[in-house]
Amino acid sequence: MTAPAMLQTHPRAAPGLARILGDEGLRLFFPLAALHAALWPLLWAVVNGFDLPFATAIPPGLWHAHEMILGSFGAALIGFITTAVPEWTDSRRPQGRALYALAGLWATGRIVGLFGADALAWVAALADTAWLAALPLYVAAVSWRKRSTRQLGVLFWLSALAAAGTAANVALALGDADMARTWLHAAGLIFLGLLGLVLARVTVPVTNLVLDPSEASSPYRPHPGRLNLAPGLVAVAVAGDLAGLSPAVTAYLTIAAGAAFLDRVAEAFVGREILRAEILALAGSSLLAGAGLLLVGAARLGAPFPETPALHLALMGGLGLGVLAVFAIAGLFHTGRTFPVPAAARYAFLMLVAAALLRVLPDLGILPPPPGPPHALAALLWAGAFLLWLNAYWPFLSTPRLGDRDQC
């Protein structure tokens, strides 16, 4: 063998798609969440006409709420927690079989929910309860190993979500619609509490990176009181609802939580950079969540509209935009890329906001209903937003990471 031949190196075989997706939580679960978020509303509003083929004991609308909260947002949460917590704690991230086991549990519940199969509700309940419980147990184990208390806020909200989600699943399995409605409502608000917690951690580094891409300085520092105000007041509002306080009292508690989210919008006023999509998306998430909670409170105080559109503004608009913003931002940094977000992500943000407004404003009497089947246009825009993001980011998520940049 000649010397040049001895010095030749064999190229390393490229990892397969399953291994790439199993490398990090967001690579697997963000696409799953985007697909579910896109397809479920289309099936619900356009194909099934707000009905489900096997829903008998449980109103189909409760299955819809269950699937959006624990299905679409649930997958986004699994991806975020299994990606961000290892980064925050400098610990080894879940990979491979652990992630695919979580995906299998999550998917089991979604198959049942796809048809509203009341007869299999216990199967969905067991599967969903397993992954709901796994998240706080994982965070608790990491915190114990690291002897750290910094993740107690995350642990609190994940534990609350596990309790509310399990109670909602049990209620569905028992055919108790009122109980299921109560706990699904609580689970939705708990997700807003998690949103407030995540925005407190994400907004500041994102703003500083926009203001100083070199990361040599930290030109923006928030008021300390804003960090936990929104999630703290959401916790009070949830406690008031579950304690059975009067509609007037829970209305004011919900309004206070909404005002705290609106207070977070002030963080976006950092000069002309406020027009950057990364900052607008995070601020818009707080704005829509806060406005929705304010309207929930107003409805309870006698405003001439029901709570349903107000909740959609908070969850579909505020939480939905927050989830999509995290998809767009974390999807860049965890694949070795940086700002600005692609144009497709900016269009996706606009489509999601338009979808939320088209779903809500006609019910509030502000806009006439758009042409076509009820809420069909809103469902199409909502689906388009997540599919547009997925189309732009799939090449990033399905290929090995570029460089060493890996920060959430």
C-alpha positions as CSV (number, residue, x, y, z in Angstrom):
1,M,0.0,0.0,0.0
2,T,1.4,3.4,-1.0
3,A,1.9,6.2,1.6
4,P,-0.8,8.4,0.0
5,A,-3.2,5.4,0.2
6,M,-2.3,4.8,3.9
7,L,-3.1,8.4,4.7
8,Q,-6.6,8.4,3.1
9,T,-9.4,8.5,5.5
10,H,-12.8,6.9,5.0
11,P,-15.7,9.4,5.2
12,R,-18.0,8.8,8.2
13,A,-21.3,7.5,7.1
14,A,-24.1,10.1,7.4
15,P,-26.5,9.4,10.2
16,G,-30.0,8.2,9.3
17,L,-33.1,10.4,9.7
18,A,-34.3,8.5,12.8
19,R,-31.0,9.2,14.5
20,I,-30.9,12.8,13.5
21,L,-34.5,13.4,14.8
22,G,-33.7,11.5,18.0
23,D,-30.6,13.6,18.7
24,E,-32.6,16.4,20.4
25,G,-36.2,16.9,21.6
26,L,-37.1,19.8,19.4
27,R,-36.0,17.9,16.2
28,L,-38.6,15.2,16.8
29,F,-41.4,17.0,18.6
30,F,-41.5,20.4,17.0
31,P,-42.4,18.8,13.6
32,L,-44.9,16.5,15.3
33,A,-46.5,19.4,17.0
34,A,-46.6,21.4,13.8
35,L,-48.2,18.6,11.8
36,H,-50.8,18.0,14.5
37,A,-51.6,21.7,14.9
38,A,-52.0,22.0,11.2
39,L,-54.1,18.9,10.5
40,W,-56.4,18.7,13.5
41,P,-58.3,22.0,13.1
42,L,-58.7,21.3,9.3
43,L,-60.3,17.9,10.1
44,W,-62.3,19.4,12.9
45,A,-63.7,22.5,11.1
46,V,-63.6,21.6,7.4
47,V,-63.8,17.8,7.1
48,N,-65.8,16.7,10.1
49,G,-67.9,19.8,10.5
50,F,-67.3,20.0,14.2
51,D,-68.2,16.4,14.8
52,L,-66.2,13.2,15.4
53,P,-67.2,9.8,14.2
54,F,-67.0,7.8,17.5
55,A,-67.8,10.6,20.0
56,T,-71.0,9.6,21.8
57,A,-70.8,10.1,25.6
58,I,-68.4,13.1,25.4
59,P,-69.3,16.3,23.4
60,P,-67.0,16.5,20.4
61,G,-66.0,20.0,21.4
62,L,-64.3,18.7,24.5
63,W,-62.2,16.3,22.4
64,H,-61.3,19.3,20.2
65,A,-60.1,21.2,23.3
66,H,-58.3,18.1,24.6
67,E,-56.4,17.5,21.3
68,M,-55.3,21.1,20.9
69,I,-54.1,21.5,24.5
70,L,-52.6,18.1,25.1
71,G,-52.0,17.2,21.5
72,S,-50.5,20.2,19.6
73,F,-49.3,22.2,22.5
74,G,-48.4,19.0,24.4
75,A,-45.9,17.9,21.7
76,A,-44.4,21.4,21.6
77,L,-44.0,21.3,25.4
78,I,-42.2,17.9,25.3
79,G,-39.8,19.2,22.6
80,F,-39.1,22.4,24.5
81,I,-38.6,20.8,28.0
82,T,-36.3,18.0,26.7
83,T,-34.2,20.6,24.8
84,A,-34.2,23.6,27.1
85,V,-33.8,22.0,30.5
86,P,-30.5,20.2,29.6
87,E,-29.2,23.5,28.3
88,W,-30.3,25.4,31.4
89,T,-28.8,22.8,33.8
90,D,-25.7,21.8,31.7
91,S,-26.8,18.2,31.7
92,R,-27.1,15.4,29.2
93,R,-30.2,15.7,27.0
94,P,-32.6,12.9,26.4
95,Q,-32.0,11.2,23.1
96,G,-32.9,8.3,21.0
97,R,-35.1,5.7,22.7
98,A,-36.2,8.0,25.5
99,L,-37.5,10.5,23.0
100,Y,-39.2,7.9,20.8
101,A,-40.8,6.4,23.8
102,L,-42.3,9.8,24.7
103,A,-43.4,10.2,21.1
104,G,-45.1,6.8,21.2
105,L,-47.1,7.7,24.3
106,W,-48.1,11.0,22.9
107,A,-49.1,9.5,19.5
108,T,-51.3,6.8,21.2
109,G,-53.4,9.5,22.8
110,R,-53.6,11.4,19.4
111,I,-54.9,8.3,17.6
112,V,-57.8,8.0,20.1
113,G,-58.5,11.7,19.9
114,L,-58.5,11.8,16.1
115,F,-61.7,9.9,16.1
116,G,-63.1,10.9,19.5
117,A,-63.2,7.3,20.4
118,D,-65.0,7.3,23.7
119,A,-64.6,3.6,24.0
120,L,-60.8,3.9,24.0
121,A,-60.7,7.0,26.3
122,W,-58.9,5.0,29.0
123,V,-56.1,4.1,26.6
124,A,-55.6,7.8,25.8
125,A,-55.8,8.6,29.5
126,L,-53.1,6.1,30.4
127,A,-50.8,7.2,27.5
128,D,-51.2,10.9,28.1
129,T,-50.8,10.6,31.9
130,A,-47.6,8.7,31.3
131,W,-45.9,11.5,29.3
132,L,-47.4,14.2,31.4
133,A,-45.9,12.6,34.6
134,A,-42.6,11.9,32.8
135,L,-41.9,15.6,32.3
136,P,-41.9,16.8,35.9
137,L,-40.2,13.6,37.0
138,Y,-37.4,14.3,34.5
139,V,-37.0,17.9,35.7
140,A,-37.0,16.9,39.3
141,A,-34.4,14.2,38.7
142,V,-32.1,16.7,36.8
143,S,-32.6,19.3,39.6
144,W,-31.7,16.7,42.2
145,R,-28.6,15.6,40.4
146,K,-27.4,19.1,39.9
147,R,-28.5,20.2,43.5
148,S,-30.2,23.1,41.9
149,T,-33.4,25.0,42.7
150,R,-33.5,27.1,39.6
151,Q,-36.0,24.9,37.9
152,L,-38.6,24.9,40.6
153,G,-40.8,27.2,38.7
154,V,-40.8,24.9,35.7
155,L,-41.3,21.9,38.0
156,F,-44.3,23.6,39.6
157,W,-46.1,24.3,36.3
158,L,-45.3,20.9,34.8
159,S,-46.7,19.2,37.9
160,A,-49.8,21.4,37.7
161,L,-50.2,20.5,34.1
162,A,-49.8,16.8,34.8
163,A,-52.5,17.0,37.5
164,A,-54.9,18.9,35.4
165,G,-54.3,16.8,32.3
166,T,-54.7,13.6,34.2
167,A,-57.9,14.8,35.8
168,A,-59.3,15.8,32.3
169,N,-58.4,12.5,30.9
170,V,-60.1,10.6,33.7
171,A,-63.2,12.7,33.3
172,L,-63.3,12.0,29.6
173,A,-62.9,8.2,30.3
174,L,-65.7,8.4,32.8
175,G,-67.9,10.3,30.5
176,D,-68.2,13.3,32.9
177,A,-68.4,16.3,30.5
178,D,-68.6,18.9,33.2
179,M,-65.5,17.7,35.0
180,A,-63.6,17.4,31.8
181,R,-64.5,20.9,30.9
182,T,-63.3,22.2,34.2
183,W,-60.0,20.5,34.0
184,L,-59.4,21.3,30.4
185,H,-60.0,24.9,31.1
186,A,-57.5,24.7,34.0
187,A,-55.0,23.0,31.7
188,G,-55.3,25.8,29.1
189,L,-54.6,28.4,31.8
190,I,-51.7,26.4,33.1
191,F,-50.2,26.4,29.6
192,L,-50.5,30.2,29.7
193,G,-48.6,30.1,33.0
194,L,-45.9,28.1,31.3
195,L,-46.0,30.6,28.4
196,G,-45.3,33.4,30.9
197,L,-42.5,31.5,32.4
198,V,-40.9,30.7,29.0
199,L,-41.3,34.3,27.8
200,A,-39.5,35.6,30.9
201,R,-36.5,33.3,30.1
202,V,-36.5,33.7,26.3
203,T,-37.3,37.4,25.7
204,V,-34.3,38.9,27.3
205,P,-31.6,36.9,25.6
206,V,-33.4,37.2,22.2
207,T,-33.7,41.0,22.7
208,N,-30.0,41.3,23.6
209,L,-29.0,39.2,20.6
210,V,-31.0,41.4,18.3
211,L,-29.6,44.6,19.8
212,D,-26.0,43.3,19.8
213,P,-25.4,40.3,17.5
214,S,-21.8,40.1,18.6
215,E,-23.0,39.1,22.1
216,A,-20.2,41.3,23.6
217,S,-22.7,43.2,25.8
218,S,-26.1,43.0,27.3
219,P,-27.8,46.3,26.3
220,Y,-31.2,45.3,27.6
221,R,-32.1,44.4,31.2
222,P,-35.7,43.9,32.2
223,H,-37.4,45.2,35.4
224,P,-37.0,42.3,37.9
225,G,-40.7,42.4,38.9
226,R,-41.8,41.4,35.5
227,L,-40.1,38.1,35.4
228,N,-42.6,36.1,37.3
229,L,-45.6,38.4,37.5
230,A,-47.7,36.9,34.7
231,P,-47.2,33.3,35.6
232,G,-47.8,34.1,39.3
233,L,-51.1,35.8,38.6
234,V,-52.2,33.0,36.3
235,A,-51.6,30.6,39.2
236,V,-53.8,32.7,41.4
237,A,-56.5,32.8,38.7
238,V,-56.4,29.0,38.2
239,A,-56.6,28.5,42.0
240,G,-59.6,30.8,42.1
241,D,-61.4,28.9,39.4
242,L,-60.8,25.5,41.0
243,A,-61.8,26.8,44.4
244,G,-65.2,27.7,43.0
245,L,-65.0,31.5,43.8
246,S,-67.7,33.7,42.4
247,P,-67.7,34.7,38.7
248,A,-67.0,38.3,39.7
249,V,-63.9,37.4,41.8
250,T,-62.5,35.0,39.2
251,A,-63.2,37.7,36.6
252,Y,-61.0,40.2,38.3
253,L,-58.3,37.6,39.0
254,T,-58.2,36.7,35.3
255,I,-58.1,40.4,34.3
256,A,-55.1,40.9,36.6
257,A,-53.3,38.0,34.9
258,G,-54.1,39.5,31.5
259,A,-52.8,42.9,32.6
260,A,-49.5,41.2,33.7
261,F,-49.1,39.7,30.2
262,L,-49.8,43.2,28.7
263,D,-47.1,44.6,31.0
264,R,-44.6,42.2,29.3
265,V,-45.3,43.9,26.0
266,A,-43.4,46.9,27.3
267,E,-40.2,44.9,26.9
268,A,-40.5,45.2,23.1
269,F,-40.0,48.9,23.1
270,V,-36.2,48.9,22.5
271,G,-36.0,51.4,19.6
272,R,-36.3,50.7,15.9
273,E,-35.4,47.0,16.6
274,I,-39.0,46.6,17.8
275,L,-39.8,46.0,14.1
276,R,-37.7,42.8,14.1
277,A,-39.9,39.7,13.7
278,E,-38.2,38.0,16.6
279,I,-39.2,40.7,19.0
280,L,-42.6,41.3,17.5
281,A,-43.6,37.7,17.7
282,L,-42.7,37.4,21.4
283,A,-44.4,40.7,22.3
284,G,-47.4,39.7,20.2
285,S,-47.7,36.5,22.1
286,S,-47.9,38.4,25.4
287,L,-50.3,40.9,23.8
288,L,-52.8,38.3,22.5
289,A,-52.6,36.2,25.7
290,G,-53.2,39.3,27.8
291,A,-56.0,40.6,25.7
292,G,-57.7,37.2,25.7
293,L,-57.5,36.9,29.5
294,L,-58.9,40.5,29.8
295,L,-61.9,39.5,27.6
296,V,-62.5,36.3,29.6
297,G,-62.8,38.5,32.7
298,A,-65.0,40.9,30.8
299,A,-67.3,38.1,29.7
300,R,-67.7,36.9,33.3
301,L,-68.6,40.5,34.4
302,G,-71.4,40.6,31.9
303,A,-69.9,41.7,28.6
304,P,-72.1,40.8,25.6
305,F,-70.0,37.9,24.3
306,P,-69.2,34.4,25.6
307,E,-65.9,33.2,27.0
308,T,-65.2,30.9,24.1
309,P,-63.8,33.6,21.7
310,A,-61.8,35.2,24.5
311,L,-60.2,31.9,25.4
312,H,-59.4,31.3,21.7
313,L,-57.7,34.7,21.6
314,A,-55.5,33.8,24.6
315,L,-54.8,30.2,23.6
316,M,-55.0,30.1,19.8
317,G,-53.5,33.6,19.5
318,G,-51.2,34.1,22.5
319,L,-50.1,30.6,23.2
320,G,-50.1,29.7,19.5
321,L,-47.9,32.6,18.5
322,G,-45.6,31.9,21.4
323,V,-45.2,28.3,20.4
324,L,-44.5,29.3,16.8
325,A,-42.0,31.9,17.9
326,V,-40.1,29.3,19.9
327,F,-40.2,27.0,17.0
328,A,-38.7,29.6,14.8
329,I,-36.0,30.9,17.2
330,A,-34.9,27.6,18.8
331,G,-35.1,25.9,15.5
332,L,-32.3,28.2,14.3
333,F,-29.9,28.1,17.2
334,H,-30.2,24.4,17.8
335,T,-29.3,23.7,14.2
336,G,-26.2,26.0,14.2
337,R,-27.9,29.0,12.7
338,T,-28.7,32.5,13.9
339,F,-30.9,35.5,13.3
340,P,-32.7,36.7,11.3
341,V,-35.5,34.2,11.2
342,P,-36.3,33.1,7.6
343,A,-38.9,35.0,5.6
344,A,-41.2,32.0,5.8
345,A,-41.3,32.2,9.6
346,R,-42.3,35.9,9.4
347,Y,-45.1,35.1,7.0
348,A,-46.1,32.2,9.3
349,F,-46.4,34.6,12.2
350,L,-48.7,36.9,10.2
351,M,-50.9,34.0,9.1
352,L,-51.3,32.7,12.7
353,V,-52.3,36.1,14.0
354,A,-54.8,36.5,11.1
355,A,-56.2,33.0,11.8
356,A,-56.7,33.9,15.5
357,L,-58.4,37.2,14.7
358,L,-60.7,35.6,12.1
359,R,-61.7,33.0,14.6
360,V,-62.4,35.5,17.4
361,L,-63.5,38.9,16.0
362,P,-66.7,37.7,14.3
363,D,-67.8,36.1,17.6
364,L,-67.1,39.4,19.4
365,G,-69.3,41.2,16.9
366,I,-66.3,43.2,15.5
367,L,-66.1,41.6,12.0
368,P,-68.8,39.9,9.9
369,P,-68.2,36.1,9.5
370,P,-66.0,35.4,6.5
371,P,-67.5,33.5,3.6
372,G,-67.5,29.7,3.6
373,P,-68.1,27.1,6.3
374,P,-67.8,28.4,9.9
375,H,-64.2,29.0,10.9
376,A,-62.9,27.2,7.8
377,L,-60.8,30.2,6.7
378,A,-59.3,30.6,10.2
379,A,-58.5,26.9,10.2
380,L,-56.8,27.1,6.8
381,L,-54.7,30.1,7.8
382,W,-53.7,28.4,11.1
383,A,-52.7,25.2,9.3
384,G,-50.8,27.2,6.7
385,A,-48.8,29.0,9.4
386,F,-47.5,25.7,10.9
387,L,-47.0,24.0,7.5
388,L,-45.1,27.0,6.2
389,W,-42.8,26.9,9.3
390,L,-42.3,23.1,8.9
391,N,-41.5,23.5,5.2
392,A,-38.8,26.1,5.9
393,Y,-37.3,24.4,8.9
394,W,-37.5,20.7,8.0
395,P,-34.2,20.9,6.0
396,F,-32.6,22.3,9.2
397,L,-34.1,19.8,11.6
398,S,-33.6,16.7,9.4
399,T,-29.8,17.3,8.8
400,P,-26.9,17.3,11.3
401,R,-26.2,20.5,13.2
402,L,-24.0,23.2,11.7
403,G,-21.1,24.1,13.8
404,D,-21.2,24.1,17.6
405,R,-23.8,26.8,18.2
406,D,-26.4,25.2,20.5
407,Q,-28.3,27.7,22.6
408,C,-32.0,28.1,23.2
